[in-house]
Amino acid sequence: MAIKENGKTGPRFVLPGNLRAAYGRRKIMRNTVKLLIVSLIVITAGFAVTIKLRRPSSAATSPLDHLIVHEWGTFTSIAGKDGVALEWRPLNGSTDLPKFVHTMQTATSGLRHPQSKADLAATIRMETPVIYFYADREMDVTANVQFPKGKITEWYPQARDVGTGINWGRIKIEPGAAFNLPADYSDNHYYAARETDAAPVRICATTGKSIEQEKFLFYRGVGTFDLPLAVTLENNRVALRNSGKDLIAQLIVFENRDGQIGFQAIDNFSGATTIDRPVLDKNTDTVIQQLRQALVVAGLFDKEADAMIKTWRNSWFEPGMRVFYILPRSATDATLPIEIDPQPEQLVRVLVGRTEVITPEMEKSVKEQVRLLNDSSPKVRAEAATAIQKYGRFSEPILKRIIEDEKDPTLRARIKRLIDVRAAD
């Protein structure tokens, strides 16, 4: 009998019994292996099909559609004798911003009676709120912030509507894009806010043409509104009162007296308390570490917290006494209602209140210098004027505090003249 092998006919070979058994076992093994291979192929194909079928649902929740918005800012007030914020003219002085930043003056320069921000009197100076955008793809958004109890005075990039609020209109978010940001001089503290991982933003005209570019939206203003914290200083004791409905997550009483630094931190503050003036046994790095931790706990990214501290380091820790505190989110939203479309997946807003405290040492020093302004020596008069001016925008509120209790009519008259001169500048 002949057999066919590979389609060919050949002689039939009969194997011995033991070899036939071995061959049979090998044949069974080969068939088993083939079956396993086929099974693996089927399973693998099925797995691949499953992956292919599931991929669209995973793309539907892709981070490509995510938008995260973070904002930080600070506002400054000056505590009166009763702890309530004093009215002052916070913009009376030279600007600390680059020339390319838009202001009330530049916006109204073509009018017959342009507005001057130096004339604005208010209780609060709202400083450097900046808004960052994080996205994994290019997208268009709109942004609008209202300030119903205040007025916007500076901003960048350009906005469509500015007044008791600011509306930038359509903004293009461009993560990873090459950018050429404006600059005029390199040592301005404005630029520190760029040192984050936020996406660049472009402001677009109604035609879609790009107008200006930045790493954030920046705005400033002045206003008069209630603060949740009242601060008074009497007999070297600091009295604190939370008049708001929410806890103040972090509060720091800070003092720099002739270069010696101290601070005391209070967490989750409510109600009222009185503490001693800080012991002057700390350094600037220690208070920065405390404040940075509070900013991160409040929701800022590490680089954002660092950028905020770098922006305000020279001002926050200068000589004097002040109280820093994290404004409750509900108070932030009530003071500065914000609208972003599309609505971000995450919106973090961290505003730091800064309440300046006029100390007895400051009042005594300024009063002495006012007396010296009438000295017969031109050199002494010039030095006295310089000593008063070192308090900068706070010199006028200090003079107002002194005149409240001053009994000497001659000294009162001099102080009043100084206040009037500053008001006319």
Residue pairs with C-beta under 8 A, 6 or more apart in sequence:
1 12
2 9
2 10
2 11
2 12
3 9
3 10
3 11
3 12
4 10
15 23
63 136
64 136
64 137
65 137
66 134
66 135
66 136
66 345
67 133
67 134
67 135
67 139
67 141
67 173
67 342
67 344
67 345
68 133
68 134
68 135
68 344
68 345
68 346
69 131
69 132
69 133
69 134
69 340
69 344
69 346
69 347
69 348
70 131
70 132
70 134
70 198
70 299
70 300
70 301
70 304
70 346
70 347
70 348
70 349
70 350
71 129
71 130
71 131
71 132
71 338
71 347
71 348
71 349
71 350
72 128
72 129
72 130
72 295
72 300
72 304
72 305
72 308
72 349
72 350
72 351
72 352
73 126
73 127
73 128
73 129
73 130
73 350
73 351
73 352
74 127
74 128
74 308
74 312
74 351
74 352
74 353
74 354
75 124
75 125
75 126
75 127
75 327
75 351
75 352
75 353
75 354
76 90
76 124
76 125
76 127
76 354
76 355
76 356
77 85
77 86
77 123
77 124
77 125
77 227
77 353
77 354
77 355
77 356
78 85
78 86
78 88
78 355
78 356
78 358
78 394
78 397
79 85
79 86
79 230
79 231
79 232
79 233
79 355
79 356
79 357
79 358
80 86
80 401
81 232
81 401
81 404
82 230
82 232
83 230
83 231
83 232
83 239
83 241
84 230
85 123
85 124
85 227
85 355
86 123
86 397
86 400
86 401
87 121
87 122
87 123
87 224
88 121
88 122
88 123
88 393
88 394
88 396
88 397
88 400
89 118
89 119
89 120
89 121
89 393
89 396
89 422
89 423
90 120
90 122
90 125
90 222
90 393
91 117
91 118
91 120
91 125
91 153
91 222
91 393
92 118
92 393
92 396
92 422
92 423
92 425
93 118
93 392
93 393
95 103
95 154
96 188
96 189
96 190
97 103
97 154
97 188
97 190
98 182
98 183
98 184
98 185
98 188
98 190
98 191
99 184
100 156
100 182
100 183
100 184
101 154
101 155
101 156
101 190
101 218
102 154
102 155
102 156
102 158
102 159
102 162
103 117
103 153
103 154
104 115
104 116
104 117
104 151
104 153
104 154
105 114
105 115
105 116
105 117
107 115
107 162
108 114
108 115
117 153
117 154
117 222
118 425
120 151
120 153
120 222
122 150
122 222
122 223
122 224
123 223
123 224
123 225
124 150
124 222
124 223
124 224
124 225
124 227
125 222
126 147
126 150
126 220
126 221
126 222
126 223
126 336
127 220
128 193
128 218
128 220
128 311
128 312
129 145
129 218
129 219
129 220
129 336
129 351
130 193
130 216
130 217
130 218
131 143
131 145
131 216
131 217
131 218
132 196
132 198
132 215
132 216
132 304
133 141
133 171
133 173
133 198
133 199
133 201
133 216
134 175
134 197
134 198
134 199
135 173
135 175
135 199
136 175
137 175
138 172
138 173
138 174
138 175
138 177
139 172
139 173
139 342
140 170
140 171
140 172
140 173
140 204
141 170
141 171
141 173
141 340
141 341
141 342
142 168
142 169
142 170
142 171
142 339
142 340
142 341
143 167
143 168
143 171
143 217
143 338
143 339
143 340
144 165
144 166
144 167
144 168
144 338
144 339
144 340
145 165
145 166
145 167
145 219
145 336
145 337
145 338
145 339
146 164
146 165
146 336
146 337
146 338
147 164
147 165
147 166
147 221
147 223
147 335
147 336
148 164
148 165
148 337
149 223
149 224
149 225
149 335
150 164
150 221
150 222
150 223
150 224
150 225
151 163
151 164
151 221
151 222
151 223
152 162
152 163
152 164
152 165
152 166
152 219
152 220
152 221
153 220
153 221
153 222
154 218
154 219
154 220
154 221
155 162
155 166
155 217
155 218
155 219
155 220
156 212
156 214
156 218
157 168
157 201
157 202
157 203
157 211
157 212
157 213
157 214
157 217
158 168
158 203
158 211
158 212
159 166
159 167
159 168
159 169
159 203
159 219
160 167
160 168
160 169
161 167
166 219
168 203
168 217
169 203
169 204
169 206
170 203
170 204
171 201
171 202
171 203
171 204
171 217
172 201
172 202
172 203
172 204
172 210
173 199
173 200
173 201
174 199
174 200
174 201
174 202
175 199
175 200
176 199
177 199
177 200
179 200
179 213
179 215
180 213
181 194
181 200
181 213
181 214
181 215
182 212
182 213
182 214
183 191
189 310
189 311
189 312
189 314
190 218
190 311
192 307
192 310
192 311
193 215
193 216
193 218
193 307
193 308
193 311
194 214
194 215
194 216
194 307
195 303
195 306
195 307
195 310
196 215
196 216
196 301
196 303
196 304
196 307
197 301
197 303
198 215
198 216
200 213
200 214
200 215
201 213
201 214
201 215
201 216
201 217
202 210
202 211
202 212
202 213
203 210
203 211
203 212
203 213
204 210
204 211
205 211
223 335
225 335
226 243
227 353
227 355
228 242
228 243
228 244
228 246
228 248
228 327
228 328
228 331
229 240
229 241
229 242
229 243
229 244
229 248
229 251
229 323
229 325
229 353
229 355
230 239
230 240
230 241
230 243
231 238
231 239
231 240
231 323
231 355
231 357
232 238
232 239
233 239
233 277
233 321
233 357
233 358
233 359
233 360
236 276
236 277
237 274
237 275
237 276
237 277
238 253
238 274
238 275
238 276
238 277
238 323
238 357
239 272
239 273
239 274
240 251
240 253
240 266
240 269
240 272
240 273
240 274
240 275
240 323
241 271
241 272
242 248
242 269
242 270
242 271
242 272
244 328
244 331
245 330
246 328
246 329
246 330
246 331
247 268
247 269
247 270
247 328
248 268
248 269
248 270
248 325
248 326
248 327
248 328
249 267
249 268
249 294
249 297
249 298
249 326
249 328
250 265
250 266
250 267
250 294
250 297
250 298
250 325
250 326
251 265
251 266
251 267
251 269
251 323
251 324
251 325
251 326
252 263
252 264
252 265
252 266
252 287
252 290
252 291
252 294
252 323
252 324
252 325
253 263
253 264
253 265
253 266
253 275
253 277
253 278
253 321
253 323
254 261
254 262
254 263
254 278
254 287
254 316
254 317
254 321
254 322
254 323
254 324
255 261
255 262
255 263
255 277
255 278
255 280
255 320
255 321
255 322
256 317
256 318
256 319
256 320
256 321
257 280
257 319
257 321
257 361
258 319
259 319
260 280
261 280
261 282
261 283
261 284
261 287
261 317
262 277
262 278
262 279
262 280
262 281
262 282
263 278
263 282
263 286
263 287
263 290
264 275
264 278
265 290
266 273
266 275
269 325
277 321
284 313
284 317
287 317
288 309
288 313
288 317
291 309
291 324
292 305
292 306
292 309
294 326
295 304
295 305
295 308
295 309
295 326
295 350
295 352
296 302
296 305
298 326
298 348
298 350
299 348
299 350
300 308
300 348
300 350
308 352
309 316
316 322
316 324
316 354
320 356
320 357
320 359
320 362
320 394
321 356
321 357
321 359
322 354
322 355
322 356
322 357
323 353
323 354
323 355
323 357
324 352
324 353
324 354
325 352
325 353
325 355
326 350
326 351
326 352
326 353
327 335
327 351
327 352
327 353
329 349
332 349
332 351
333 349
336 349
336 351
338 347
338 349
340 347
356 394
356 397
358 394
358 397
358 398
358 401
362 391
362 398
363 398
363 401
363 402
365 387
366 387
366 388
366 391
366 395
366 398
366 399
366 402
367 402
367 406
367 411
369 384
369 385
369 387
369 388
370 384
370 388
370 399
370 402
370 411
370 414
370 415
370 418
371 411
371 414
372 380
372 381
372 383
372 384
373 381
373 384
373 385
373 414
373 418
374 381
374 414
375 381
375 384
388 395
388 418
389 395
391 398
395 422
396 419
396 422
396 423
399 415
399 418
399 419
399 422
400 419
402 415
403 412
403 415
403 416
403 419
406 412
406 415
